[in-house]
Amino acid sequence: MKIYTFIIVLFLLSVNTIKSQEKAKDTLFFKLDGKYLSKSKDKESKLYIIKNNYDVREGAVYFKEYKVVKCTKPQEVFCFKKFAESAKLYRINNKKQLSELKIMNLFDNYIVVIVNKKDEEKKYVEVEPVFKIE
């Protein structure tokens, strides 16, 4: 009976250790400006398109709607273009094309939310990256 108790206690301690090692992600808020970051014109599509990011031979990175979230007013809402330039998310050999690897790494470290402001109402949409070749 002592061995079973010891195993259960050991198991519970190991679960707590694993949970404490998980890193909480920060959240980045990007505004949907319609110029550089815009929603797909297809009503059924839940894709957010990044301007000048498509290449027929190499594909493109899009953001796909993951879920609508409720949140309080964010401290800062970034322009995606300015953030991508400052965070060096573009390819080295093509400054107009986003690097898929760098975008995926961004989503490993952050939760990305797009702020869609219609009239006075704001909608917060959590997104995930999608890579497509057509």
C-alpha positions in Angstrom: 0.0 0.0 0.0 2.9 2.4 0.8 4.3 1.8 -2.7 1.1 2.7 -4.4 0.8 5.9 -2.3 4.4 6.8 -3.1 3.8 6.2 -6.9 0.6 8.4 -6.8 2.4 11.2 -5.0 5.4 11.0 -7.4 3.0 11.1 -10.4 1.2 14.2 -9.0 4.5 16.0 -8.4 5.7 15.2 -11.9 2.5 16.6 -13.5 2.9 19.9 -11.5 6.5 20.2 -12.6 5.6 19.7 -16.3 2.8 22.3 -16.0 5.0 24.8 -14.3 7.5 24.6 -17.2 4.9 25.6 -19.8 5.6 29.1 -21.0 2.7 31.6 -21.1 2.5 33.3 -24.4 2.2 37.0 -24.9 -0.5 38.4 -27.2 0.1 40.6 -30.2 -2.7 42.7 -31.5 -2.7 43.7 -35.2 -5.2 46.1 -36.8 -7.1 45.1 -39.9 -6.4 48.2 -42.0 -7.6 47.0 -45.4 -4.5 48.2 -47.0 -1.7 45.8 -45.9 -3.7 43.3 -43.9 -7.2 42.6 -45.2 -10.0 40.0 -45.0 -10.6 37.8 -48.0 -13.3 39.1 -50.3 -14.9 35.6 -50.3 -17.7 35.8 -47.7 -17.3 32.1 -46.8 -13.5 32.3 -46.4 -12.0 33.0 -43.0 -8.6 34.0 -44.4 -6.8 37.3 -43.8 -4.5 38.3 -46.7 -1.2 40.1 -46.5 -0.6 42.5 -49.4 2.2 41.7 -51.9 2.9 38.4 -50.2 1.9 36.0 -53.0 4.3 34.3 -55.4 2.9 31.7 -57.9 6.0 29.5 -57.7 6.5 29.7 -53.9 3.0 30.2 -52.4 2.1 32.6 -49.6 1.4 32.9 -45.9 -2.1 33.8 -44.8 -3.8 34.1 -41.5 -6.8 31.9 -40.8 -9.5 32.7 -38.3 -9.1 30.4 -35.3 -11.7 31.8 -33.0 -13.3 35.0 -31.9 -12.1 36.1 -28.5 -13.5 38.5 -26.0 -10.9 40.7 -24.3 -10.5 44.1 -22.7 -8.9 47.0 -24.5 -5.4 46.0 -25.6 -2.5 48.2 -24.5 -1.2 48.5 -28.1 -2.5 47.6 -31.5 0.3 47.3 -34.1 0.3 47.8 -37.8 1.4 44.4 -39.2 3.5 45.9 -42.0 5.6 48.0 -39.5 5.8 45.1 -37.1 7.0 42.7 -39.9 9.7 45.2 -40.9 10.9 45.8 -37.4 10.9 42.1 -36.5 12.6 41.2 -39.8 9.9 38.7 -40.9 10.8 39.1 -44.5 13.1 36.8 -46.6 16.7 37.9 -46.9 16.7 37.5 -50.7 13.2 39.0 -51.3 12.2 41.9 -49.0 8.6 41.8 -50.2 7.9 38.2 -49.4 7.4 37.0 -45.8 9.5 34.1 -44.6 7.2 31.1 -43.7 9.7 29.9 -41.1 9.8 33.3 -39.3 6.0 33.6 -39.3 5.7 30.1 -37.8 8.3 31.0 -35.1 6.2 34.2 -34.4 3.2 32.0 -33.6 5.3 29.7 -31.4 6.1 32.6 -29.2 2.9 34.7 -29.4 -0.9 34.5 -29.6 -1.9 36.7 -32.6 -5.2 38.6 -32.6 -6.5 40.7 -35.4 -8.6 43.7 -34.3 -11.4 44.4 -36.8 -13.0 47.8 -36.1 -16.4 48.2 -37.7 -18.2 51.5 -36.9 -17.8 51.7 -33.1 -17.7 47.9 -32.5 -14.4 46.0 -32.3 -14.1 42.3 -33.0 -11.1 40.4 -31.8 -10.1 37.4 -33.9 -7.4 35.0 -32.9 -5.6 33.7 -36.0 -3.2 31.0 -37.0 -0.8 30.9 -39.9 -1.6 29.0 -43.2 0.8 28.4 -46.0 -0.8 27.8 -49.4 0.5 27.0 -52.9 -2.1 27.3 -55.6 
